[in-house]
Amino acid sequence: MGTVALHLSGAVKRYGDRVVLDGLDLDVARDERLVVLGPSGSGKSTLLRVLAGLEVLDAGELSRPDGQGAATATVFQQPLLLPWLDVAANVRLGGRYRANRDRFSDVRAGELLELFGLADLAGSLPAQLSGGQAQRVAIARAMAVGPDILLLDEPFSALDPATRQHLRAWLRDTATRLRLTIVLVTHDVDEAVYLGSTITALDGAGATAGSWANPTTPEHDDLVAHPLRAELLASYRSQVGARGTAPAAAG
């Protein structure tokens, strides 16, 4: 593991009487693609909001041990683009906020439109975009504020299978080329194996069930035979068996 950018220690988060995170420990390393895997209701989105600073812990600590700071940006399941702004204006939206002004670069925003294949769509409104295009705009908007860590909350779950597969490949290639540090949460085992250089599974009781290094991520056609996939499915089944729900493998 590289330099730790975010360290979560003994994290506890409650909503009323319900404990969502219960003593959870997690490290996010620089240049890592960390995928957090777990069934619905296991605390994945809560964990992501804690890392983003959108939720306050009831106990435990979130720290930045490398001393470099760790500015984050979050991409949600829905693109949440402003419908009255065109693609270029949506990507540049973060520059309007005082908290982002020291990190936002209009030049970078323009470069991201090119890099993410959105330059020809710069003048289009969100209603004119496909689901995959809209989600690429959402990721470009997040990147335009210069985050150290990009947080993604099941960003492809609402897309059709072909678009989802295409965007997974696009995200993995983009993260590798730009040396992005990303944390992505998902309930999809195949997505975890395809995207994650490190995979952490939640145990369904507010803590982690295990963590696996995945240094050679497979292509989509090789996922079924990947040895880590079977191990993750077994871990997943142990979590969801009591719930009576089947684990998500492909999608």
Buried (B, 14 or more C-beta within 10 A) or exposed (E): EEEBBBBBBEBBBBEEEEBBBBBBBBBBBBBBBBBBBBBEBBBBBBBBBBBBEEBEBEEBEBEBEBEEEBBBBBBBBBBEBEEEBBBBBBBBBBBEEEEBEEBBBEEBBBBBBEBBEBBEBBEBBBEEBEBBBBBBBBBBBBBBBBBBBBBBBBBBBEBEEEBBBBBBBBBBEBBEEBEBBBBBBBBBBBBBBBBBBBBBBBBBBBBBBEBBEBEEBBEEEEBEEBEBBEBBBEBBEBBBEEEEEEBBBEB
